[in-house]
Amino acid sequence: MSVPTSMYGLGVDKRERLIESTRELLWERGYVGTSPKAIQERSGAGQGSMYHHFQGKSELALAAIGRDAEDLRARAEAEFAGPGTAIERITVYVRRERDILKGCPVGKLTQDPEVMADPELRKPVEEYFGWLTGRLAELFDEGRAAGELAPELDPLATATALVAMLQGGYVLARAAGSPDVFAKAVDGALGLLATKEN
């Protein structure tokens, strides 16, 4: 069944529909479960269009993963650069609305052996988490310098732990079938940070 162009907006071209459909399918099914046929059916684009814009599934998946990483990075940066103290901005980031039971669209790819075995597909995943950890480390360092956090706090280790908590929170919530588990993980992480305050 083809998808009407109007679903994506009249100004959206086939290349964009292919990327957006692949993003959705990767999030729902993973790389192996995202077949060229499924992409074509979801996007409403034919095989000719798909191979006109992309050499194959791998190149299309790379564009989709890169788009996911860019969007997540932009959203996080908007929160990190917002008003408030460093800890307040981090709190806004970790408490924001998420589709918890679907998981992180980039983080889920780390469990996909096909993606992790391909250096090109893995690269945007690795770069995104490297950026996120580094950016959080900067905020923790800022909070430490402002006296919000104890001077002995290790910004990079704390940032790494927070990213691990968020990704693990998705896993636990999916296992339990309840977003409440993720909320508890967030509360726990923020509680640990609070114990480091002056």
C-alpha positions as CSV (number, residue, x, y, z in Angstrom):
1,M,0.0,0.0,0.0
2,S,1.5,3.3,-1.0
3,V,1.4,6.4,1.3
4,P,-0.2,9.5,-0.1
5,T,2.2,12.3,-0.7
6,S,-0.1,14.6,1.3
7,M,0.8,12.6,4.5
8,Y,4.3,14.1,4.2
9,G,3.3,17.5,2.9
10,L,3.0,18.6,-0.7
11,G,6.5,20.2,-0.8
12,V,8.3,17.1,0.4
13,D,10.2,15.3,-2.3
14,K,10.7,11.5,-2.7
15,R,14.2,11.6,-1.3
16,E,12.9,13.1,1.9
17,R,10.1,10.7,2.1
18,L,12.5,7.8,1.7
19,I,14.7,9.1,4.5
20,E,11.8,9.8,6.9
21,S,10.3,6.4,6.2
22,T,13.6,4.7,6.8
23,R,14.0,6.6,10.1
24,E,10.6,5.3,11.3
25,L,11.3,1.8,10.2
26,L,14.7,1.6,11.8
27,W,13.2,2.8,15.1
28,E,10.4,0.3,14.9
29,R,12.1,-2.8,13.3
30,G,15.9,-2.3,13.3
31,Y,18.2,-2.6,10.3
32,V,17.5,-6.2,9.4
33,G,13.7,-5.7,9.7
34,T,13.9,-2.6,7.4
35,S,13.7,-4.1,4.0
36,P,13.8,-2.0,0.7
37,K,10.2,-3.2,0.1
38,A,9.0,-1.9,3.5
39,I,10.8,1.4,2.8
40,Q,9.1,1.8,-0.6
41,E,5.7,0.9,0.8
42,R,6.0,3.3,3.8
43,S,7.3,6.2,1.6
44,G,5.1,5.7,-1.4
45,A,8.2,5.8,-3.6
46,G,8.9,3.1,-6.1
47,Q,12.1,1.0,-6.5
48,G,13.3,3.3,-9.3
49,S,13.0,6.3,-7.1
50,M,14.8,4.6,-4.3
51,Y,17.7,3.6,-6.4
52,H,17.8,6.9,-8.2
53,H,18.5,8.7,-4.9
54,F,20.4,6.0,-3.0
55,Q,22.8,3.2,-4.1
56,G,21.1,0.8,-1.8
57,K,19.6,0.2,1.7
58,S,22.9,0.9,3.5
59,E,23.3,4.3,2.0
60,L,19.7,5.2,2.8
61,A,20.1,3.9,6.3
62,L,23.2,6.0,6.8
63,A,21.2,9.1,5.7
64,A,18.4,8.2,8.1
65,I,20.7,7.5,11.1
66,G,22.6,10.7,10.4
67,R,19.3,12.7,10.4
68,D,18.2,11.1,13.7
69,A,21.5,12.0,15.3
70,E,21.3,15.6,14.0
71,D,17.8,16.1,15.2
72,L,18.6,14.6,18.7
73,R,21.7,16.8,18.9
74,A,19.8,20.0,17.9
75,R,17.1,19.3,20.5
76,A,19.5,18.6,23.2
77,E,21.6,21.7,22.4
78,A,18.6,23.9,22.6
79,E,18.0,22.6,26.1
80,F,21.6,22.8,27.1
81,A,21.9,26.4,25.9
82,G,18.6,27.5,27.5
83,P,18.2,29.6,30.7
84,G,19.0,28.5,34.2
85,T,21.9,27.0,36.0
86,A,23.9,24.1,34.6
87,I,22.0,21.6,36.7
88,E,18.7,23.1,35.8
89,R,19.5,22.8,32.1
90,I,20.6,19.2,32.6
91,T,17.4,18.5,34.5
92,V,15.3,20.0,31.6
93,Y,17.1,17.6,29.2
94,V,16.7,14.4,31.3
95,R,13.0,15.2,32.2
96,R,11.9,16.2,28.7
97,E,9.1,14.3,27.1
98,R,10.3,11.1,25.3
99,D,8.7,8.1,23.5
100,I,10.2,5.9,26.3
101,L,8.8,2.6,25.3
102,K,10.0,3.0,21.7
103,G,13.5,3.8,23.1
104,C,16.1,6.2,21.8
105,P,16.2,6.0,18.0
106,V,20.0,6.2,18.0
107,G,20.6,4.2,21.2
108,K,18.6,1.3,19.9
109,L,20.9,0.9,17.0
110,T,23.8,-0.1,19.3
111,Q,21.9,-3.4,19.9
112,D,21.7,-4.0,16.1
113,P,24.6,-6.2,15.1
114,E,24.3,-5.2,11.4
115,V,24.7,-1.5,12.2
116,M,27.6,-2.1,14.7
117,A,29.4,-4.3,12.3
118,D,29.4,-1.6,9.6
119,P,31.9,1.2,10.3
120,E,30.0,3.7,8.2
121,L,26.6,3.0,9.8
122,R,28.2,2.9,13.3
123,K,30.0,6.2,12.9
124,P,27.1,8.6,13.4
125,V,25.9,6.6,16.4
126,E,29.4,6.8,18.0
127,E,29.8,10.5,17.1
128,Y,26.4,11.4,18.6
129,F,27.1,9.7,21.9
130,G,30.6,11.2,22.0
131,W,29.1,14.7,21.4
132,L,26.4,14.2,24.1
133,T,28.8,12.9,26.7
134,G,31.2,15.7,26.0
135,R,28.5,18.4,26.1
136,L,27.2,17.1,29.4
137,A,30.7,17.0,30.8
138,E,31.0,20.8,29.9
139,L,27.8,21.5,31.8
140,F,28.9,19.5,34.8
141,D,32.2,21.4,34.7
142,E,30.3,24.6,34.6
143,G,28.2,23.6,37.5
144,R,31.3,22.6,39.5
145,A,32.9,26.0,38.8
146,A,29.7,27.8,39.9
147,G,29.7,25.9,43.2
148,E,26.6,23.9,42.3
149,L,28.5,20.7,42.5
150,A,31.4,19.4,44.7
151,P,34.8,20.4,43.4
152,E,36.0,16.8,43.3
153,L,33.3,15.8,40.9
154,D,34.7,14.3,37.7
155,P,32.6,15.9,34.9
156,L,33.4,13.4,32.2
157,A,32.8,10.3,34.4
158,T,29.5,11.9,35.6
159,A,28.4,12.7,32.1
160,T,29.2,9.2,31.0
161,A,27.2,7.8,33.9
162,L,24.2,10.0,33.1
163,V,24.1,9.0,29.4
164,A,24.4,5.3,30.5
165,M,21.5,5.9,32.9
166,L,19.3,7.3,30.2
167,Q,20.0,4.5,27.8
168,G,19.6,1.9,30.5
169,G,16.4,3.5,31.6
170,Y,14.9,2.9,28.2
171,V,15.9,-0.8,28.4
172,L,14.4,-1.2,31.9
173,A,11.2,0.6,30.9
174,R,10.8,-1.5,27.8
175,A,11.4,-4.7,29.8
176,A,8.8,-3.7,32.3
177,G,6.4,-2.3,29.7
178,S,6.1,0.9,31.7
179,P,7.6,4.4,31.3
180,D,7.4,4.8,35.1
181,V,10.7,2.8,35.4
182,F,12.4,5.4,33.2
183,A,11.0,8.2,35.4
184,K,12.4,6.4,38.5
185,A,15.8,6.1,36.9
186,V,15.8,9.9,36.2
187,D,14.8,10.7,39.7
188,G,17.6,8.5,41.0
189,A,20.2,10.1,38.8
190,L,19.1,13.6,39.8
191,G,19.1,12.5,43.4
192,L,22.7,11.4,43.2
193,L,23.6,14.8,41.7
194,A,21.8,16.6,44.5
195,T,24.0,14.8,47.1
196,K,27.0,16.4,45.5
197,E,25.7,19.9,45.9
198,N,27.2,22.2,48.6
